[in-house]
Amino acid sequence: MRAMMTAFALVLALPVTACAKDSDAQSQSATVPLTVAMMGVQHKFQVEVARTAEEQARGLMFRTSLPADGGMIFPFTPPRPASFWMKNTLIPLDMIFIRADGSIDRIAENTIPESLEPVVSGGDVAAVLELAGGTAARLGIDETATVTWKN
């Protein structure tokens, strides 16, 4: 009986371990340099790129923090209207909706964690940049800025 219970406990523990490793890998993925420039000032970030549909669906879900110079960019080809929600996102985010020319369409600041309310672009965008909530205000980033990154 004890051997059966030990084997059962081991089987239950395996998926949890696999999920923890997957989560760690997600939070340690490679980053690319990204710059937000306005009025002669450049703010530099190292961001993860959500290229695949799976990466875009997961986004920054389940994260409990972001580095001050970190975030995630979601590129779209071709540009299109974008709509995001905060389901399973545990921290507030600033969402910066970026047009194909690098100009900013809209900034949604301090989005509400775990909200199902859509956060939408104002028009067609080529990418959405997610930064830790409050970053845009702290750095003075507004719709006059331009965004560039290594694609």
Backbone torsions as a table, in degrees:
resi	resn	phi	psi	omega
1	MET	NA	-45.2	179.6
2	ARG	-61.8	-40.5	179.4
3	ALA	-63.7	-40.2	177.9
4	MET	-63.6	-41.9	-180.0
5	MET	-66.7	-39.1	178.1
6	THR	-63.7	-44.4	178.7
7	ALA	-63.4	-41.5	178.6
8	PHE	-62.5	-43.8	178.9
9	ALA	-63.4	-38.6	179.2
10	LEU	-65.1	-43.0	178.7
11	VAL	-61.7	-41.7	178.6
12	LEU	-66.7	-34.0	-176.7
13	ALA	-74.7	-28.7	-175.9
14	LEU	-59.4	-49.9	179.8
15	PRO	-62.0	-34.5	179.5
16	VAL	-64.1	-43.3	178.7
17	THR	-63.5	-43.4	179.7
18	ALA	-61.8	-41.8	178.7
19	CYS	-64.2	-40.9	-179.8
20	ALA	-63.1	-41.8	178.9
21	LYS	-65.0	-41.5	179.0
22	ASP	-61.7	-42.6	179.9
23	SER	-63.3	-42.1	178.7
24	ASP	-63.7	-41.8	179.8
25	ALA	-63.3	-40.3	179.8
26	GLN	-60.2	-42.4	-176.1
27	SER	-78.7	-8.1	-179.2
28	GLN	-115.2	19.9	-178.2
29	SER	-67.3	161.7	-178.3
30	ALA	-62.1	150.3	-179.4
31	THR	-120.1	162.1	175.6
32	VAL	-124.6	152.1	177.0
33	PRO	-73.3	142.8	178.4
34	LEU	-140.0	140.6	180.0
35	THR	-125.9	133.6	171.1
36	VAL	-110.5	117.8	-175.8
37	ALA	-118.1	138.3	174.6
38	MET	-159.6	137.7	178.0
39	MET	46.9	45.3	176.4
40	GLY	77.8	-0.7	179.5
41	VAL	-106.0	135.1	177.7
42	GLN	-115.8	129.3	174.9
43	HIS	-108.1	122.6	-175.5
44	LYS	-104.1	139.0	179.9
45	PHE	-132.8	160.4	169.1
46	GLN	-118.3	111.7	-173.1
47	VAL	-120.8	149.0	172.0
48	GLU	-77.1	150.3	178.3
49	VAL	-111.1	121.9	176.4
50	ALA	-91.8	90.3	-174.4
51	ARG	-88.8	-40.9	-175.2
52	THR	-87.8	162.4	177.3
53	ALA	-59.5	-38.3	179.1
54	GLU	-65.0	-45.1	178.2
55	GLU	-63.6	-38.3	179.8
56	GLN	-70.1	-35.7	178.5
57	ALA	-67.5	-36.5	-179.2
58	ARG	-80.8	-40.1	178.8
59	GLY	49.4	-129.6	-179.3
60	LEU	-103.1	23.1	177.8
61	MET	-57.6	145.4	173.8
62	PHE	70.7	0.3	177.0
63	ARG	-75.8	144.7	177.6
64	THR	-105.8	-6.4	177.6
65	SER	-163.9	165.7	173.3
66	LEU	-137.7	144.1	173.7
67	PRO	-63.8	152.4	-179.5
68	ALA	-58.2	-31.3	-179.6
69	ASP	-106.2	21.3	-178.0
70	GLY	-113.6	175.2	178.0
71	GLY	165.5	-161.6	179.5
72	MET	-144.6	140.3	175.9
73	ILE	-116.1	139.4	-178.8
74	PHE	-115.6	97.1	179.7
75	PRO	-81.5	146.7	178.8
76	PHE	-127.5	129.7	174.6
77	THR	-130.3	118.2	-3.2
78	PRO	-78.4	169.6	175.9
79	PRO	-56.8	149.0	-177.3
80	ARG	-159.1	165.5	171.9
81	PRO	-63.5	142.6	-178.1
82	ALA	-121.4	145.1	177.8
83	SER	-140.0	126.3	-179.0
84	PHE	-123.1	157.2	170.1
85	TRP	-131.9	172.2	-173.6
86	MET	-109.4	15.8	179.7
87	LYS	-52.7	129.7	179.2
88	ASN	63.2	12.7	174.7
89	THR	-97.9	118.9	-167.9
90	LEU	-92.1	-9.6	-177.8
91	ILE	-124.4	149.9	175.4
92	PRO	-67.5	145.6	-179.7
93	LEU	-129.2	152.2	165.6
94	ASP	-97.6	125.5	177.5
95	MET	-107.5	121.2	-179.0
96	ILE	-110.8	114.3	-177.8
97	PHE	-90.1	121.3	-169.2
98	ILE	-114.5	127.6	176.1
99	ARG	-74.5	169.7	-178.6
100	ALA	-60.4	-29.0	-179.9
101	ASP	-86.5	4.5	179.4
102	GLY	90.9	-9.4	177.7
103	SER	-73.9	160.1	-176.0
104	ILE	-96.3	125.7	178.3
105	ASP	-79.7	-44.2	-175.4
106	ARG	-163.7	150.7	172.1
107	ILE	-123.2	124.4	173.6
108	ALA	-104.9	108.4	-174.6
109	GLU	-91.6	144.3	174.6
110	ASN	47.1	55.2	177.9
111	THR	-59.7	152.4	-171.5
112	ILE	-83.6	120.8	179.1
113	PRO	-53.9	139.5	176.0
114	GLU	63.1	13.9	178.8
115	SER	-76.9	143.1	175.5
116	LEU	-96.5	0.1	178.8
117	GLU	-69.9	126.1	-179.7
118	PRO	-63.7	141.0	172.6
119	VAL	-111.9	114.0	-169.8
120	VAL	-116.4	154.3	174.4
121	SER	-75.5	167.3	177.0
122	GLY	-88.8	-14.3	-178.4
123	GLY	-166.3	-159.3	178.2
124	ASP	-70.4	133.2	178.4
125	VAL	-129.9	150.8	178.3
126	ALA	-94.0	-14.3	-179.6
127	ALA	-166.8	159.9	171.9
128	VAL	-127.9	129.7	178.0
129	LEU	-105.5	126.4	175.7
130	GLU	-109.4	125.0	177.8
131	LEU	-123.1	165.2	176.3
132	ALA	-57.3	138.8	-179.5
133	GLY	-53.7	134.2	179.4
134	GLY	94.9	-9.2	-177.5
135	THR	-64.4	-44.4	-178.6
136	ALA	-59.5	-46.7	179.8
137	ALA	-65.7	-43.2	-177.8
138	ARG	-61.3	-37.6	-177.8
139	LEU	-96.8	-3.0	-179.6
140	GLY	73.7	26.0	179.4
141	ILE	-77.3	128.0	176.7
142	ASP	-136.6	-171.4	-175.3
143	GLU	-68.6	-6.2	176.6
144	THR	-84.7	-7.9	-178.3
145	ALA	-78.0	162.1	172.0
146	THR	-122.7	150.9	-176.1
147	VAL	-122.3	131.8	174.4
148	THR	-132.0	147.5	176.3
149	TRP	-153.5	162.3	179.0
150	LYS	-82.9	109.8	-176.4
151	ASN	-81.0	NA	NA
